[in-house]
């Protein structure tokens, strides 16, 4: 077939001259070599469109027409069959050309193949299927212009058609020929689809580097471009979204008063504080009655006040942590609660000593009185005070932002400073409770006047159950729920002491006053 040669009268741009020259040289080489495309003569039409949409439309209309008038698909002169279009234009012009030529089923070869000439070595010609794709083996050749205008062409790769796998692409990096003055990169090629943002390339073992798999970025990392070689980690204050292509700011979290959980815990603390204050008022009002006098009023007052302060100290754990609350809350609670447990221990030991002193000539009688109880409270509480002072002096708690425990949240919390000192303070309270429970358990069968030991035994059983379950629960939770677990343990153990020790006495004082007489608490001599 013979094709009309048409060069736009407007001329070509200077910078396009070398590309046009290479193109003309390739056409001439094909037509002059009978072994390349037997019985086929290639022609060409060159259009200059000046990157203008209007001129592009006119050129495409002329290309699809055969006469002097631009009437597409109407042939009245020499037939002109267009096999393909080569272009090197901006994207918007390329899309316009593609849309127009798609109507006439004319394939395109984009600008990334501009510098290559595709030549079929199968001696059967170059064929395109219904999708505009190559349907035969092709060689990839590089046309190089050296000094003195010498043109040289050499095969640097090929594409082989395979029935099961489609095309197999090969390029020999060592066999390519580049002029020394030209610093060009190797043409980009691949045998895999592009990896979308959020994925990273993983080279397939045993295959060329252009063959790779796409793996989703790991949690906390993203990629923002196609075919990323690696994923970048988000800053500590951000986390990766579900598509792994963008970092999202983390949500700041703590246990506020306004939240439902914080509101429930704060309301419970205030309610129990009011209940403790009410019990304290009842015992003050009926301080001269046998029930109050028989159970050591001073120890009772100390215990009630320490329980009241224990309930109130739990409020320091709610709200956004700051330097003052972090510094005080653990030490304050540990000291107050140690006073409460020491008071219970003093009451228990007082019951045992009182029983022993009832025997004639027993030397335990000299230990009766306030001095023994006060000594126990001061001695046991002082040890906890020393522990807290050492803690605050060496490694005090401080507020911090935890950005690692939860992937989507920044946890505002108090760092305890020294975890060892925290557990020493907690363990000392447990040690006091264990001693108190043991003494109360051994004294639970004393005669009726001394049966407060039974109530103390049960209250400490509740106390120990709460704090034994606290440790594993505290270690397994994160964020604001860790604080909630400690507040619940504080309220639960304090409530156990308040309810088990004082509720039966309040029942007698308020609802059964006829039992609050000496006759009902007097010890029968025969039983002693």
C-alpha positions in Angstrom: 0.0 0.0 0.0 1.1 3.5 -0.7 0.4 6.3 1.7 0.2 10.0 1.1 3.0 12.0 2.7 1.6 15.2 4.1 3.6 17.7 6.1 1.7 20.6 7.7 2.5 23.9 6.0 3.0 25.6 9.3 6.3 23.8 9.7 7.6 21.9 12.6 9.1 23.2 15.8 12.9 23.2 16.0 12.9 21.0 19.1 10.8 18.3 17.3 13.2 18.1 14.4 15.3 15.3 15.7 12.3 13.2 16.7 10.8 13.7 13.2 14.1 12.8 11.7 14.3 9.6 13.7 10.8 8.7 12.7 11.5 9.2 9.0 14.6 7.2 9.2 12.7 4.3 10.8 10.1 4.4 8.1 12.8 4.4 5.4 14.6 1.4 7.0 11.4 -0.6 7.1 10.4 0.2 3.5 13.9 -0.5 2.1 14.3 -3.9 3.9 12.1 -6.6 2.3 12.7 -8.9 5.2 11.0 -6.7 7.8 7.5 -6.2 6.4 7.2 -8.1 3.1 4.7 -6.6 0.5 3.9 -3.7 2.8 5.0 -0.1 2.4 4.5 2.3 5.3 3.5 5.9 4.9 2.9 8.7 7.3 1.3 12.0 7.9 2.8 14.6 10.2 0.7 17.2 11.9 1.7 20.2 14.0 -1.1 21.0 16.4 0.7 23.7 18.5 -0.9 22.0 21.6 -4.2 23.6 20.5 -7.5 21.7 20.9 -9.1 23.3 17.7 -6.1 22.4 15.6 -6.1 18.9 17.0 -9.7 18.4 16.0 -8.9 19.6 12.4 -5.9 17.3 12.2 -7.9 14.3 13.3 -10.7 15.1 10.9 -8.2 15.4 8.0 -6.6 12.1 9.1 -9.9 10.3 9.0 -10.9 11.8 5.5 -9.5 11.0 2.1 -10.5 14.0 0.0 -9.8 17.7 0.1 -12.8 18.2 2.3 -12.8 16.8 5.8 -15.6 14.3 5.5 -14.7 11.3 7.8 -15.5 7.8 6.6 -16.2 9.0 3.1 -13.7 7.8 0.5 -13.8 9.2 -3.1 -10.1 9.1 -3.9 -7.1 7.0 -2.9 -7.8 4.9 0.2 -5.8 5.8 3.3 -5.6 3.2 6.0 -4.4 4.4 9.4 -2.8 1.8 11.5 -1.7 3.8 14.5 -1.1 7.3 15.8 2.1 8.4 17.6 1.8 11.5 19.7 3.8 13.4 22.3 1.3 15.9 23.7 -0.1 17.0 27.1 -2.6 14.8 28.8 -5.7 16.8 27.9 -4.8 16.8 24.1 -4.0 13.1 24.3 -7.4 12.4 25.7 -9.0 14.4 22.9 -7.1 12.4 20.3 -8.1 9.2 22.0 -11.8 10.0 22.1 -11.9 11.0 18.4 -9.9 8.1 17.1 -11.7 5.6 19.2 -14.7 6.0 17.0 -12.6 4.9 14.0 -10.9 2.0 15.9 -7.4 3.5 15.5 -5.0 2.5 18.3 -2.6 4.9 19.9 1.1 4.6 20.9 1.8 7.0 23.7 4.7 9.3 24.3 6.6 6.9 26.5 7.3 4.8 23.4 8.3 7.9 21.3 12.0 7.0 21.2 11.5 3.3 20.3 10.7 1.6 17.0 8.8 -1.7 17.3 9.8 -4.3 14.7 8.4 -7.7 14.3 10.9 -10.6 14.0 8.3 -13.2 13.2 8.2 -12.1 9.5 4.4 -12.0 9.7 3.9 -8.3 10.1 2.8 -6.2 13.1 -0.8 -7.0 14.1 -3.2 -5.4 16.6 -6.1 -7.2 18.2 -9.6 -5.8 18.7 -8.4 -4.1 21.9 -5.6 -2.3 20.1 -2.9 -4.4 21.7 0.0 -6.1 20.0 -0.8 -9.7 18.9 2.7 -10.8 17.9 6.3 -10.8 19.0 8.1 -7.5 18.8 11.6 -6.2 19.2 12.4 -3.0 21.0 15.0 -0.9 19.3 16.8 2.2 20.2 17.6 4.8 17.6 20.6 6.9 18.6 22.0 9.9 16.9 25.8 10.2 17.4 28.2 12.9 16.3 28.5 13.8 12.6 24.7 13.0 12.3 25.3 9.3 12.2 22.2 7.3 13.1 22.5 3.9 14.7 19.8 1.4 15.6 20.1 -1.6 17.9 17.8 -4.1 19.5 17.8 -3.6 23.3 14.8 -5.8 24.2 11.7 -7.7 23.1 8.1 -8.7 23.9 7.2 -12.3 23.3 3.6 -13.4 23.0 2.7 -16.4 25.1 -0.6 -18.1 25.1 -1.0 -18.7 28.8 0.8 -15.7 30.3 0.2 -12.9 27.7 3.4 -10.9 26.8 6.7 -11.6 28.4 8.8 -8.4 28.5 12.6 -8.4 28.4 15.1 -5.5 28.3 18.9 -6.0 28.3 20.4 -3.2 30.4 23.9 -4.1 29.4 23.1 -4.1 25.7 21.5 -0.7 25.4 23.5 2.0 23.5 23.5 5.6 24.8 25.6 8.5 23.6 28.1 9.5 26.2 26.8 13.1 26.2 23.3 12.0 26.9 22.4 11.1 30.4 19.2 9.2 30.1 17.6 6.7 32.5 16.6 3.2 31.6 13.0 3.2 30.2 10.5 2.2 33.0 8.9 -1.2 32.6 7.0 -3.6 34.7 5.0 -6.9 34.5 2.7 -6.1 37.4 -0.1 -3.6 38.0 0.7 -0.4 39.8 0.5 -0.5 43.6 -2.1 2.0 44.9 -1.4 4.4 47.7 -1.6 2.5 50.9 0.4 -0.4 49.5 4.1 -1.1 49.0 6.0 -3.0 46.4 7.4 -6.4 47.4 9.7 -7.9 44.7 8.9 -11.4 43.6 11.7 -13.7 44.4 13.4 -15.1 41.3 11.7 -12.6 39.0 13.0 -9.3 37.5 12.7 -6.2 39.6 9.8 -5.0 37.5 7.7 -7.9 38.8 6.4 -7.4 42.2 3.4 -7.9 44.6 1.5 -5.2 46.4 1.3 -5.5 50.2 -0.9 -3.3 52.4 1.2 -1.1 54.6 1.5 -2.3 58.2 -0.6 -0.7 61.0 0.7 2.8 61.8 2.4 3.3 58.4 1.2 4.8 55.1 2.2 5.4 51.5 0.9 8.4 49.6 2.0 7.6 46.1 1.7 4.7 43.6 4.4 2.0 43.5 5.9 3.1 46.8 9.1 1.3 47.7 8.4 1.4 51.4 5.7 2.7 53.9 6.4 5.7 56.1 5.4 5.7 59.8 2.9 8.2 61.1 4.0 10.7 63.8 3.3 9.6 67.4 0.3 12.0 67.6 -1.3 10.5 64.4 -2.4 7.1 63.2 -2.9 5.5 59.7 -6.5 5.5 58.4 -8.1 2.2 57.2 -6.8 2.7 53.6 -3.2 3.3 54.9 -2.8 6.4 52.6 -3.3 9.2 55.2 -2.3 10.0 58.8 -5.2 11.0 61.0 -4.8 12.9 64.3 -5.3 10.7 67.4 -8.1 11.4 69.8 -7.1 12.7 73.3 -8.7 10.6 76.0 -8.8 10.5 79.8 -11.5 9.9 82.5 -13.5 13.2 82.7 -16.3 14.0 85.1 -18.7 14.7 82.1 -18.4 11.2 80.7 -20.9 8.6 81.8 -18.3 6.4 83.5 -16.7 9.3 85.3 -20.1 10.7 86.3 -21.1 7.3 87.8 -17.9 6.9 89.8 -17.9 10.6 91.0 -21.6 10.2 92.1 -20.8 7.0 93.9 -17.9 8.6 95.7 -20.0 11.6 96.8 -22.9 9.3 97.9 -20.7 7.1 100.0 -19.1 10.2 101.5 -22.5 11.5 102.5 -23.4 8.1 103.9 -20.1 8.1 106.0 -20.8 11.6 107.2 -24.4 10.5 108.2 -23.0 7.4 110.2 -20.5 9.7 111.9 -23.3 12.1 112.9 -25.3 9.2 114.3 -22.4 8.0 116.4 -21.7 11.5 117.7 -25.3 12.0 118.6 -25.6 8.7 120.4 -22.0 8.7 121.8 -23.2 7.9 125.3 -25.2 4.9 124.4 -23.9 1.4 125.3 -23.4 0.3 121.6 -21.1 3.3 120.8 -19.2 3.2 124.1 -18.7 -0.6 123.9 -16.8 -0.3 120.7 -14.2 2.4 121.6 -15.6 5.7 120.4 -12.2 7.3 119.6 -11.2 4.4 117.2 -14.7 4.6 115.7 -14.3 8.3 115.0 -10.8 7.9 113.5 -12.1 5.0 111.3 -15.1 7.0 110.0 -13.1 10.1 109.3 -10.4 8.1 107.4 -13.2 6.3 105.4 -14.7 9.7 104.6 -11.4 11.0 103.3 -10.8 7.8 101.4 -14.0 8.2 99.5 -13.2 11.9 98.7 -9.7 11.1 97.6 -11.0 9.0 94.8 -12.2 12.2 93.1 -8.5 13.1 92.5 -8.3 10.3 90.0 -11.1 11.7 87.8 -10.5 14.5 85.4 -7.6 15.6 83.3 -4.3 14.7 85.1 -2.1 17.6 86.1 1.1 17.9 88.1 -0.6 18.4 91.5 -3.1 15.6 91.2 -0.5 13.2 90.0 1.8 14.0 92.8 -0.8 13.7 95.6 -3.4 11.1 94.7 -1.6 7.9 95.2 0.4 9.0 98.3 -2.7 10.6 99.8 -4.9 7.6 99.3 -2.3 5.1 100.5 -1.7 7.1 103.7 -5.5 7.6 104.5 -6.4 4.0 103.8 -3.5 2.8 105.9 -4.9 4.9 108.8 -8.3 3.2 108.2 -6.8 -0.3 108.2 -4.7 0.5 111.2 -7.8 1.6 113.1 -9.5 -1.7 112.3 -6.4 -3.5 113.4 -6.4 -1.5 116.7 -10.0 -2.3 117.3 -9.4 -6.0 116.7 -6.3 -6.1 119.0 -8.3 -4.1 121.7 -11.0 -6.7 121.6 -8.5 -9.5 122.2 -6.7 -7.6 125.0 -10.0 -6.8 126.6 -11.0 -10.4 126.7 -7.6 -11.5 128.1 -7.8 -8.8 130.7 -11.1 -10.1 132.2 -9.2 -13.0 133.7 -8.2 -12.3 137.3 -4.6 -11.4 137.8 -3.8 -11.3 134.1 -1.1 -8.8 133.3 -2.9 -7.8 130.0 -5.0 -5.5 132.1 -2.3 -2.8 132.1 -2.4 -2.6 128.2 -6.1 -1.5 128.3 -6.8 2.1 127.4 -6.2 4.6 124.6 -2.5 4.3 124.7 -2.4 0.9 123.0 -4.8 1.8 120.2 -3.1 5.1 119.5 0.3 3.4 119.4 -0.9 0.9 116.9 -2.4 3.6 114.6 0.6 5.8 114.8 3.2 3.0 114.3 1.4 1.4 111.4 0.5 4.6 109.6 4.0 6.1 110.1 5.5 3.2 108.0 3.2 4.1 105.1 4.1 7.8 105.5 7.8 6.9 105.2 7.2 4.8 102.1 5.3 7.7 100.4 7.9 10.3 101.4 10.7 8.1 99.9 8.5 7.6 96.8 7.8 11.3 96.3 11.4 12.3 97.1 13.1 9.9 94.7 10.8 9.3 91.8 7.6 11.3 92.1 4.6 10.7 89.8 4.0 13.1 86.9 1.5 13.7 84.1 2.3 12.2 80.7 0.8 11.6 77.2 0.8 7.9 76.2 0.8 7.7 72.4 1.6 3.9 72.1 -0.8 1.9 74.2 -3.8 2.5 72.0 -3.3 3.0 68.2 -6.0 5.7 67.8 -5.8 7.5 71.1 -3.5 9.7 73.1 -4.0 8.8 76.7 -3.5 11.6 79.3 -2.5 9.8 82.5 -0.2 9.9 85.5 3.1 8.1 85.3 3.6 6.7 88.8 7.3 7.5 88.6 8.5 4.3 90.3 6.3 1.3 89.7 8.1 -0.5 92.4 7.2 2.1 95.0 3.6 2.0 93.9 3.4 -1.7 94.6 5.3 -1.4 97.8 2.7 1.1 99.1 -0.1 -1.2 97.9 1.5 -4.2 99.3 2.0 -2.6 102.7 -1.8 -2.0 102.9 -2.4 -5.6 102.0 0.1 -6.7 104.7 -1.8 -4.7 107.3 -5.1 -6.1 106.1 -3.8 -9.7 106.3 -2.6 -9.2 109.9 -5.9 -7.6 110.8 -7.9 -10.4 109.1 -5.9 -13.1 110.9 -6.4 -11.5 114.4 -10.1 -10.9 113.8 -10.6 -14.5 112.5 -9.0 -16.0 115.6 -11.1 -13.7 117.9 -14.4 -14.3 116.1 -15.6 -16.8 118.7 -15.1 -14.6 121.7 -18.2 -14.0 124.0 -21.1 -11.7 123.0 -19.7 -8.5 124.3 -16.7 -8.9 122.0 -18.5 -10.1 118.8 -17.3 -7.0 116.8 -14.5 -9.3 115.7 -17.0 -11.2 113.5 -18.0 -8.0 111.7 -14.3 -7.1 111.2 -13.6 -10.5 109.8 -16.3 -10.3 107.2 -15.4 -6.7 106.3 -11.7 -7.6 105.8 -12.8 -10.6 103.7 -14.6 -8.2 101.4 -11.5 -5.9 101.5 -9.1 -8.6 100.6 -11.3 -10.0 97.8 -11.5 -6.5 96.1 -7.8 -5.8 96.2 -6.8 -9.4 95.2 -8.9 -9.0 92.0 -7.6 -5.5 91.5 -4.0 -6.4 90.6 -4.7 -8.6 87.5 -7.5 -6.4 86.3 -5.4 -3.3 86.7 -2.6 -4.8 84.7 -4.9 -6.0 81.9 -6.6 -2.6 81.2 -5.4 0.5 79.4 -6.2 4.2 79.4 -9.1 5.6 81.4 -10.3 2.1 82.3 -7.2 1.5 84.4 -8.1 4.6 86.4 -11.7 3.4 86.7 -10.6 0.0 88.0 -8.5 1.6 90.8 -11.4 4.0 91.8 -13.8 1.0 91.9 -11.4 -0.9 94.1 -11.0 2.1 96.4 -14.8 2.6 96.7 -15.5 -1.1 97.0 -13.0 -1.8 99.8 -14.0 1.3 101.8 -17.6 0.5 101.3 -17.0 -3.0 102.7 -15.5 -1.6 105.9 -18.3 1.0 106.3 -21.2 -1.4 105.6 -20.0 -4.5 107.4 -18.8 -2.8 110.6 -21.2 0.1 111.0 -24.5 -0.9 109.4 -25.5 -3.4 112.1 -24.7 -0.8 114.8 -26.8 1.9 113.0 -29.6 -0.6 112.7 -29.7 -1.1 116.5 -29.2 2.6 117.3 -31.8 4.0 114.9 -34.3 1.2 114.4 -34.0 -1.0 117.5 -33.2 1.4 120.3 -34.7 -0.9 122.9 -31.7 -3.2 122.3 -29.2 -0.4 122.9 -29.1 -1.0 126.6 -26.5 -2.5 129.0 -28.6 -5.6 129.6 -28.2 -6.8 126.0 -24.4 -6.3 125.8 -23.5 -7.3 129.4 -21.4 -10.4 129.6 -22.7 -13.2 131.7 -20.1 -14.2 134.2 -20.7 -17.8 133.8 -19.9 -17.6 130.1 -16.7 -15.8 130.7 
